Amino acid sequence: MTESPSIQRILLVTGMAGAGKTTALHALEDLGWEAIDNFPVRLLSSLVDAETEQQSPIAIGFDSRTRGFVPAEIIDQCQALGARSDVELTTLFIDCSDKELERRYNETRRPHPMARERTVAGGIRAERELLEPLRNWAELLIDTGDFAPNQLQQVLRERFSTGGAGNMTVTVSSFGFARGMPPLADLLFDMRFLDNPHWVPELRELTGLDPAVAAHIEKDPGFAPAFSQISRTLLDLLPRYAAQDRGYLNIAFGCTGGRHRSVYSAERAAQVLRGAGFSPTVIHRNLRNRPADPLERS
């Protein structure tokens, strides 16, 4: 009987400078990937051919600073490599808004790689134009603009863990619709039908983690029946997802600003899931944002 050829798993990691590529590679290395940064992509086929037996999956980082960086040529080469039966190739593009990238560079005072004779904003615009073909081509896109600390690592752990089959990783998060939709959500619950604590002066500066806010939300006549239905839905669906060998599941609760109703609902949902034997990770994306009246329309 002929043995099936081993398949080399390769993840190409690229994106805007400052968006989190280096952080992503470090996280992937912690997950068991062999991480290589600034690898000349034209040598990728040679790297694969040099592997005589199945090795750890390889994460290769490259961007506009990498030698021989020509997006069209990279795409052509990777498409040819991805057609091989002994290669499983995926491309991840890590992005961030221009405004957030400019803020990060100004805070760290690091020079942008394409801002030699330009402003930081000009360098970012030039890089985005250069990388647009790769962004459009990549199978996976992660926008880190609104990520809380360690959230990029959490997303990568869910997507790219090499631990094999096992318990499903469950993440319960809160967010504010006014500050953008979450990039990854399998189940999303909109809690804006509840009375907004933001408009109660003594609750405005508090969050859904504070007992006074919790009591306010609990008093809303719509909360108990709605949350009961949400709990039943989660307890019904999660075992079904797990039975399909899902490695991860993202559950998101949203409200307007992401500081009160969604935070409390996410905490309550995590409590329900723990009682059912799951071990969810809880992330509150906008908890640290300051309350802002213009955002709180409902």
C-alpha atoms as a printed R data frame, in Angstrom:
    type eleno elety resid chain resno       x      y      z
1   ATOM     1    CA   MET     A     1   0.000  0.000  0.000
2   ATOM     2    CA   THR     A     2   1.410  3.395 -1.025
3   ATOM     3    CA   GLU     A     3   1.586  5.930  1.745
4   ATOM     4    CA   SER     A     4  -0.142  9.260  1.184
5   ATOM     5    CA   PRO     A     5   2.339 12.106  0.753
6   ATOM     6    CA   SER     A     6   2.697 14.356  3.744
7   ATOM     7    CA   ILE     A     7   1.190 17.812  3.382
8   ATOM     8    CA   GLN     A     8   3.161 20.893  4.389
9   ATOM     9    CA   ARG     A     9   0.937 23.487  6.026
10  ATOM    10    CA   ILE     A    10   2.025 27.051  5.243
11  ATOM    11    CA   LEU     A    11   0.518 30.314  6.434
12  ATOM    12    CA   LEU     A    12   1.626 33.516  4.712
13  ATOM    13    CA   VAL     A    13   1.274 36.485  7.047
14  ATOM    14    CA   THR     A    14   1.369 39.984  5.609
15  ATOM    15    CA   GLY     A    15  -0.348 43.317  6.135
16  ATOM    16    CA   MET     A    16   0.130 46.955  6.948
17  ATOM    17    CA   ALA     A    17   3.247 47.861  8.914
18  ATOM    18    CA   GLY     A    18   2.181 48.508 12.498
19  ATOM    19    CA   ALA     A    19  -1.026 46.482 12.267
20  ATOM    20    CA   GLY     A    20   0.353 43.501 14.213
21  ATOM    21    CA   LYS     A    21   2.241 41.163 11.872
22  ATOM    22    CA   THR     A    22   5.164 40.667 14.259
23  ATOM    23    CA   THR     A    23   2.802 40.071 17.176
24  ATOM    24    CA   ALA     A    24   0.941 37.526 15.062
25  ATOM    25    CA   LEU     A    25   4.125 35.638 14.204
26  ATOM    26    CA   HIS     A    26   5.149 35.493 17.869
27  ATOM    27    CA   ALA     A    27   1.690 34.173 18.775
28  ATOM    28    CA   LEU     A    28   1.847 31.544 16.032
29  ATOM    29    CA   GLU     A    29   5.277 30.451 17.243
30  ATOM    30    CA   ASP     A    30   3.809 29.950 20.714
31  ATOM    31    CA   LEU     A    31   1.121 27.780 19.087
32  ATOM    32    CA   GLY     A    32   3.687 25.412 17.599
33  ATOM    33    CA   TRP     A    33   4.257 27.007 14.193
34  ATOM    34    CA   GLU     A    34   7.754 27.529 12.829
35  ATOM    35    CA   ALA     A    35   7.714 31.288 12.313
36  ATOM    36    CA   ILE     A    36   9.988 33.061  9.829
37  ATOM    37    CA   ASP     A    37   9.811 36.819  9.307
38  ATOM    38    CA   ASN     A    38  10.910 38.779  6.237
39  ATOM    39    CA   PHE     A    39  11.477 35.601  4.248
40  ATOM    40    CA   PRO     A    40  12.049 36.199  0.496
41  ATOM    41    CA   VAL     A    41   8.831 34.778 -0.913
42  ATOM    42    CA   ARG     A    42  10.510 33.896 -4.228
43  ATOM    43    CA   LEU     A    43  12.384 31.176 -2.294
44  ATOM    44    CA   LEU     A    44   9.211 29.650 -0.896
45  ATOM    45    CA   SER     A    45   9.093 26.750 -3.361
46  ATOM    46    CA   SER     A    46  12.698 25.901 -2.528
47  ATOM    47    CA   LEU     A    47  11.848 25.875  1.167
48  ATOM    48    CA   VAL     A    48   8.990 23.432  0.604
49  ATOM    49    CA   ASP     A    49  11.068 21.192 -1.663
50  ATOM    50    CA   ALA     A    50  13.796 21.034  0.983
51  ATOM    51    CA   GLU     A    51  11.411 19.382  3.451
52  ATOM    52    CA   THR     A    52  11.939 15.625  3.226
53  ATOM    53    CA   GLU     A    53   9.260 14.747  5.752
54  ATOM    54    CA   GLN     A    54   6.277 16.404  7.350
55  ATOM    55    CA   GLN     A    55   7.414 19.139  9.689
56  ATOM    56    CA   SER     A    56   5.710 21.642 11.923
57  ATOM    57    CA   PRO     A    57   3.448 24.065 10.079
58  ATOM    58    CA   ILE     A    58   5.309 27.137  8.831
59  ATOM    59    CA   ALA     A    59   4.199 30.756  9.251
60  ATOM    60    CA   ILE     A    60   6.051 33.114  6.927
61  ATOM    61    CA   GLY     A    61   5.872 36.857  7.431
62  ATOM    62    CA   PHE     A    62   6.560 39.363  4.684
63  ATOM    63    CA   ASP     A    63   5.612 42.931  3.839
64  ATOM    64    CA   SER     A    64   6.766 45.941  1.848
65  ATOM    65    CA   ARG     A    65  10.194 45.793  3.540
66  ATOM    66    CA   THR     A    66  10.890 42.236  2.376
67  ATOM    67    CA   ARG     A    67  13.510 41.875 -0.337
68  ATOM    68    CA   GLY     A    68  12.032 41.329 -3.789
69  ATOM    69    CA   PHE     A    69   8.565 42.452 -2.711
70  ATOM    70    CA   VAL     A    70   6.365 42.617 -5.824
71  ATOM    71    CA   PRO     A    71   2.716 41.795 -4.966
72  ATOM    72    CA   ALA     A    72   1.686 40.559 -8.430
73  ATOM    73    CA   GLU     A    73   4.659 38.187 -8.617
74  ATOM    74    CA   ILE     A    74   4.033 36.950 -5.083
75  ATOM    75    CA   ILE     A    75   0.418 36.145 -5.892
76  ATOM    76    CA   ASP     A    76   1.366 34.260 -9.077
77  ATOM    77    CA   GLN     A    77   4.000 32.198 -7.273
78  ATOM    78    CA   CYS     A    78   1.760 31.399 -4.323
79  ATOM    79    CA   GLN     A    79  -1.128 30.377 -6.558
80  ATOM    80    CA   ALA     A    80   1.171 27.905 -8.301
81  ATOM    81    CA   LEU     A    81   2.451 26.608 -4.974
82  ATOM    82    CA   GLY     A    82  -1.060 26.332 -3.554
83  ATOM    83    CA   ALA     A    83  -2.079 24.106 -6.470
84  ATOM    84    CA   ARG     A    84   0.376 21.427 -5.344
85  ATOM    85    CA   SER     A    85  -1.099 18.363 -3.655
86  ATOM    86    CA   ASP     A    86   1.611 18.346 -0.986
87  ATOM    87    CA   VAL     A    87   1.005 21.928  0.171
88  ATOM    88    CA   GLU     A    88  -1.817 23.532  2.146
89  ATOM    89    CA   LEU     A    89  -1.304 27.268  1.760
90  ATOM    90    CA   THR     A    90  -3.324 30.025  3.432
91  ATOM    91    CA   THR     A    91  -2.807 33.786  3.337
92  ATOM    92    CA   LEU     A    92  -3.571 36.086  6.260
93  ATOM    93    CA   PHE     A    93  -3.669 39.875  5.884
94  ATOM    94    CA   ILE     A    94  -3.505 41.937  9.077
95  ATOM    95    CA   ASP     A    95  -4.972 45.389  8.680
96  ATOM    96    CA   CYS     A    96  -5.815 48.490 10.663
97  ATOM    97    CA   SER     A    97  -7.350 51.850  9.803
98  ATOM    98    CA   ASP     A    98  -5.017 54.571  8.551
99  ATOM    99    CA   LYS     A    99  -5.964 56.795 11.474
100 ATOM   100    CA   GLU     A   100  -5.133 54.116 14.040
101 ATOM   101    CA   LEU     A   101  -1.846 53.260 12.299
102 ATOM   102    CA   GLU     A   102  -0.855 56.915 12.302
103 ATOM   103    CA   ARG     A   103  -1.667 57.139 16.011
104 ATOM   104    CA   ARG     A   104   0.494 54.089 16.771
105 ATOM   105    CA   TYR     A   105   3.469 55.433 14.846
106 ATOM   106    CA   ASN     A   106   3.182 58.874 16.439
107 ATOM   107    CA   GLU     A   107   2.974 57.342 19.917
108 ATOM   108    CA   THR     A   108   6.009 55.083 19.437
109 ATOM   109    CA   ARG     A   109   7.895 57.683 17.346
110 ATOM   110    CA   ARG     A   110   9.043 54.918 15.046
111 ATOM   111    CA   PRO     A   111   9.591 55.880 11.391
112 ATOM   112    CA   HIS     A   112   7.157 54.361  8.931
113 ATOM   113    CA   PRO     A   113   9.060 52.188  6.398
114 ATOM   114    CA   MET     A   114   7.598 54.078  3.423
115 ATOM   115    CA   ALA     A   115   7.754 57.577  4.895
116 ATOM   116    CA   ARG     A   116  11.352 58.427  3.995
117 ATOM   117    CA   GLU     A   117  10.477 61.775  2.423
118 ATOM   118    CA   ARG     A   118   6.809 61.730  3.372
119 ATOM   119    CA   THR     A   119   4.725 62.286  6.456
120 ATOM   120    CA   VAL     A   120   3.619 59.207  8.396
121 ATOM   121    CA   ALA     A   121   0.166 59.574  6.834
122 ATOM   122    CA   GLY     A   122   1.723 59.736  3.366
123 ATOM   123    CA   GLY     A   123   3.775 56.616  4.010
124 ATOM   124    CA   ILE     A   124   0.690 54.740  5.180
125 ATOM   125    CA   ARG     A   125  -1.245 55.758  2.061
126 ATOM   126    CA   ALA     A   126   1.611 54.659 -0.195
127 ATOM   127    CA   GLU     A   127   1.908 51.295  1.541
128 ATOM   128    CA   ARG     A   128  -1.843 50.677  1.390
129 ATOM   129    CA   GLU     A   129  -1.851 51.307 -2.352
130 ATOM   130    CA   LEU     A   130   1.070 48.914 -2.795
131 ATOM   131    CA   LEU     A   131  -0.525 46.170 -0.661
132 ATOM   132    CA   GLU     A   132  -4.069 46.437 -2.027
133 ATOM   133    CA   PRO     A   133  -3.672 43.435 -4.404
134 ATOM   134    CA   LEU     A   134  -2.515 41.240 -1.511
135 ATOM   135    CA   ARG     A   135  -5.340 42.444  0.721
136 ATOM   136    CA   ASN     A   136  -7.912 41.585 -1.941
137 ATOM   137    CA   TRP     A   137  -6.323 38.188 -2.588
138 ATOM   138    CA   ALA     A   138  -5.854 36.994  1.003
139 ATOM   139    CA   GLU     A   139  -8.289 34.337  2.260
140 ATOM   140    CA   LEU     A   140  -8.305 35.721  5.805
141 ATOM   141    CA   LEU     A   141  -8.407 39.321  6.989
142 ATOM   142    CA   ILE     A   142  -8.013 40.462 10.587
143 ATOM   143    CA   ASP     A   143  -8.529 44.127 11.459
144 ATOM   144    CA   THR     A   144  -6.768 44.936 14.731
145 ATOM   145    CA   GLY     A   145  -7.960 48.532 15.026
146 ATOM   146    CA   ASP     A   146 -10.418 47.911 17.862
147 ATOM   147    CA   PHE     A   147  -8.711 44.942 19.473
148 ATOM   148    CA   ALA     A   148  -8.242 44.894 23.210
149 ATOM   149    CA   PRO     A   149  -4.822 43.802 24.529
150 ATOM   150    CA   ASN     A   150  -4.088 40.163 23.680
151 ATOM   151    CA   GLN     A   151  -7.180 39.869 21.462
152 ATOM   152    CA   LEU     A   152  -5.081 39.251 18.343
153 ATOM   153    CA   GLN     A   153  -3.375 36.363 20.129
154 ATOM   154    CA   GLN     A   154  -6.775 35.011 21.145
155 ATOM   155    CA   VAL     A   155  -8.102 35.135 17.582
156 ATOM   156    CA   LEU     A   156  -4.986 33.410 16.243
157 ATOM   157    CA   ARG     A   157  -5.148 30.775 18.970
158 ATOM   158    CA   GLU     A   158  -8.708 29.969 17.915
159 ATOM   159    CA   ARG     A   159  -7.918 29.882 14.208
160 ATOM   160    CA   PHE     A   160  -4.476 28.306 14.085
161 ATOM   161    CA   SER     A   161  -3.900 26.142 17.152
162 ATOM   162    CA   THR     A   162  -1.896 23.018 16.286
163 ATOM   163    CA   GLY     A   163  -3.171 21.090 19.277
164 ATOM   164    CA   GLY     A   164  -5.391 18.856 17.170
165 ATOM   165    CA   ALA     A   165  -8.885 17.742 18.058
166 ATOM   166    CA   GLY     A   166 -10.109 18.518 21.510
167 ATOM   167    CA   ASN     A   167 -12.502 20.689 23.417
168 ATOM   168    CA   MET     A   168 -14.044 23.558 21.506
169 ATOM   169    CA   THR     A   169 -12.625 26.966 22.417
170 ATOM   170    CA   VAL     A   170 -15.451 29.380 23.218
171 ATOM   171    CA   THR     A   171 -15.018 33.152 23.303
172 ATOM   172    CA   VAL     A   172 -17.724 35.465 24.601
173 ATOM   173    CA   SER     A   173 -17.198 39.131 23.768
174 ATOM   174    CA   SER     A   174 -18.933 42.473 24.138
175 ATOM   175    CA   PHE     A   175 -18.683 45.367 21.705
176 ATOM   176    CA   GLY     A   176 -20.290 48.651 20.693
177 ATOM   177    CA   PHE     A   177 -22.064 48.893 17.348
178 ATOM   178    CA   ALA     A   178 -21.153 52.589 17.210
179 ATOM   179    CA   ARG     A   179 -17.482 51.627 17.262
180 ATOM   180    CA   GLY     A   180 -17.673 48.984 14.542
181 ATOM   181    CA   MET     A   181 -18.742 45.399 14.153
182 ATOM   182    CA   PRO     A   182 -16.517 42.634 15.540
183 ATOM   183    CA   PRO     A   183 -14.311 41.033 12.856
184 ATOM   184    CA   LEU     A   184 -15.128 37.461 13.896
185 ATOM   185    CA   ALA     A   185 -18.504 36.430 15.316
186 ATOM   186    CA   ASP     A   186 -20.323 33.139 14.817
187 ATOM   187    CA   LEU     A   187 -23.302 34.090 16.994
188 ATOM   188    CA   LEU     A   188 -24.228 37.737 17.571
189 ATOM   189    CA   PHE     A   189 -26.877 39.124 19.927
190 ATOM   190    CA   ASP     A   190 -28.023 42.755 19.744
191 ATOM   191    CA   MET     A   191 -28.889 44.065 23.238
192 ATOM   192    CA   ARG     A   192 -29.881 47.595 22.181
193 ATOM   193    CA   PHE     A   193 -33.550 46.851 22.917
194 ATOM   194    CA   LEU     A   194 -32.757 47.249 26.632
195 ATOM   195    CA   ASP     A   195 -32.935 50.581 28.469
196 ATOM   196    CA   ASN     A   196 -29.575 52.316 28.080
197 ATOM   197    CA   PRO     A   197 -27.755 52.989 31.392
198 ATOM   198    CA   HIS     A   198 -25.690 55.666 29.646
199 ATOM   199    CA   TRP     A   199 -28.582 58.100 30.030
200 ATOM   200    CA   VAL     A   200 -28.722 57.615 33.790
201 ATOM   201    CA   PRO     A   201 -26.193 60.167 35.126
202 ATOM   202    CA   GLU     A   202 -25.028 58.108 38.096
203 ATOM   203    CA   LEU     A   203 -24.446 55.049 35.841
204 ATOM   204    CA   ARG     A   204 -22.796 56.724 32.866
205 ATOM   205    CA   GLU     A   205 -19.209 56.422 34.098
206 ATOM   206    CA   LEU     A   206 -19.778 52.868 35.337
207 ATOM   207    CA   THR     A   207 -19.777 49.700 33.223
208 ATOM   208    CA   GLY     A   208 -21.645 46.427 32.966
209 ATOM   209    CA   LEU     A   209 -19.221 44.994 35.531
210 ATOM   210    CA   ASP     A   210 -20.601 47.280 38.245
211 ATOM   211    CA   PRO     A   211 -23.491 46.029 40.442
212 ATOM   212    CA   ALA     A   212 -25.515 49.227 39.989
213 ATOM   213    CA   VAL     A   213 -25.504 48.822 36.216
214 ATOM   214    CA   ALA     A   214 -26.325 45.132 36.552
215 ATOM   215    CA   ALA     A   215 -29.315 45.970 38.755
216 ATOM   216    CA   HIS     A   216 -30.522 48.568 36.239
217 ATOM   217    CA   ILE     A   217 -30.386 46.075 33.385
218 ATOM   218    CA   GLU     A   218 -32.041 43.339 35.426
219 ATOM   219    CA   LYS     A   219 -34.955 45.671 36.176
220 ATOM   220    CA   ASP     A   220 -35.683 46.113 32.472
221 ATOM   221    CA   PRO     A   221 -38.784 43.943 31.813
222 ATOM   222    CA   GLY     A   222 -37.320 42.860 28.489
223 ATOM   223    CA   PHE     A   223 -34.106 41.440 29.892
224 ATOM   224    CA   ALA     A   224 -35.223 38.275 31.701
225 ATOM   225    CA   PRO     A   225 -37.342 36.715 28.919
226 ATOM   226    CA   ALA     A   226 -34.837 37.655 26.201
227 ATOM   227    CA   PHE     A   227 -31.812 36.404 28.115
228 ATOM   228    CA   SER     A   228 -33.653 33.185 28.948
229 ATOM   229    CA   GLN     A   229 -34.173 32.575 25.243
230 ATOM   230    CA   ILE     A   230 -30.547 33.438 24.478
231 ATOM   231    CA   SER     A   231 -29.368 30.994 27.164
232 ATOM   232    CA   ARG     A   232 -31.530 28.202 25.788
233 ATOM   233    CA   THR     A   233 -30.250 28.901 22.288
234 ATOM   234    CA   LEU     A   234 -26.614 28.792 23.382
235 ATOM   235    CA   LEU     A   235 -27.054 25.620 25.418
236 ATOM   236    CA   ASP     A   236 -28.751 23.969 22.463
237 ATOM   237    CA   LEU     A   237 -26.324 25.110 19.770
238 ATOM   238    CA   LEU     A   238 -22.923 24.760 21.450
239 ATOM   239    CA   PRO     A   239 -23.031 20.953 21.782
240 ATOM   240    CA   ARG     A   240 -24.119 20.795 18.145
241 ATOM   241    CA   TYR     A   241 -21.149 22.943 17.069
242 ATOM   242    CA   ALA     A   242 -18.828 20.788 19.182
243 ATOM   243    CA   ALA     A   243 -20.225 17.630 17.562
244 ATOM   244    CA   GLN     A   244 -19.158 19.051 14.189
245 ATOM   245    CA   ASP     A   245 -15.545 19.199 15.446
246 ATOM   246    CA   ARG     A   246 -15.506 22.981 15.594
247 ATOM   247    CA   GLY     A   247 -12.242 24.100 17.140
248 ATOM   248    CA   TYR     A   248 -13.562 27.503 18.147
249 ATOM   249    CA   LEU     A   249 -16.781 29.483 18.517
250 ATOM   250    CA   ASN     A   250 -17.145 33.250 18.916
251 ATOM   251    CA   ILE     A   251 -20.252 34.614 20.656
252 ATOM   252    CA   ALA     A   252 -20.669 38.396 20.592
253 ATOM   253    CA   PHE     A   253 -23.041 40.689 22.482
254 ATOM   254    CA   GLY     A   254 -23.456 44.219 21.174
255 ATOM   255    CA   CYS     A   255 -24.960 47.435 22.449
256 ATOM   256    CA   THR     A   256 -24.454 51.009 21.299
257 ATOM   257    CA   GLY     A   257 -21.237 51.976 23.076
258 ATOM   258    CA   GLY     A   258 -20.073 48.569 24.266
259 ATOM   259    CA   ARG     A   259 -19.743 49.519 27.939
260 ATOM   260    CA   HIS     A   260 -22.992 48.603 29.726
261 ATOM   261    CA   ARG     A   261 -25.659 46.280 28.301
262 ATOM   262    CA   SER     A   262 -23.370 44.148 26.142
263 ATOM   263    CA   VAL     A   263 -20.776 43.798 28.908
264 ATOM   264    CA   TYR     A   264 -23.320 42.606 31.458
265 ATOM   265    CA   SER     A   265 -24.963 40.246 28.963
266 ATOM   266    CA   ALA     A   266 -21.622 38.733 27.974
267 ATOM   267    CA   GLU     A   267 -20.699 38.160 31.611
268 ATOM   268    CA   ARG     A   268 -24.058 36.511 32.309
269 ATOM   269    CA   ALA     A   269 -23.751 34.327 29.200
270 ATOM   270    CA   ALA     A   270 -20.258 33.211 30.226
271 ATOM   271    CA   GLN     A   271 -21.640 32.304 33.647
272 ATOM   272    CA   VAL     A   272 -24.365 30.186 32.029
273 ATOM   273    CA   LEU     A   273 -21.834 28.412 29.811
274 ATOM   274    CA   ARG     A   274 -19.499 27.682 32.715
275 ATOM   275    CA   GLY     A   275 -22.425 26.087 34.495
276 ATOM   276    CA   ALA     A   276 -22.905 23.844 31.456
277 ATOM   277    CA   GLY     A   277 -19.279 22.673 31.494
278 ATOM   278    CA   PHE     A   278 -17.720 25.066 28.971
279 ATOM   279    CA   SER     A   279 -14.732 27.290 29.750
280 ATOM   280    CA   PRO     A   280 -15.310 30.509 27.803
281 ATOM   281    CA   THR     A   281 -12.809 33.312 27.444
282 ATOM   282    CA   VAL     A   282 -14.434 36.718 27.961
283 ATOM   283    CA   ILE     A   283 -13.275 39.807 26.056
284 ATOM   284    CA   HIS     A   284 -14.764 43.295 26.460
285 ATOM   285    CA   ARG     A   285 -13.587 45.198 23.407
286 ATOM   286    CA   ASN     A   286 -14.808 48.696 24.255
287 ATOM   287    CA   LEU     A   287 -14.827 48.597 28.033
288 ATOM   288    CA   ARG     A   288 -11.995 51.125 28.299
289 ATOM   289    CA   ASN     A   289 -13.547 53.638 25.899
290 ATOM   290    CA   ARG     A   290 -14.816 56.833 27.432
291 ATOM   291    CA   PRO     A   291 -18.614 57.356 27.375
292 ATOM   292    CA   ALA     A   292 -19.627 59.634 24.517
293 ATOM   293    CA   ASP     A   293 -23.114 61.088 24.103
294 ATOM   294    CA   PRO     A   294 -22.950 61.394 20.276
295 ATOM   295    CA   LEU     A   295 -22.430 57.629 20.015
296 ATOM   296    CA   GLU     A   296 -25.252 56.670 22.353
297 ATOM   297    CA   ARG     A   297 -28.312 57.032 20.164
298 ATOM   298    CA   SER     A   298 -30.163 54.030 21.595
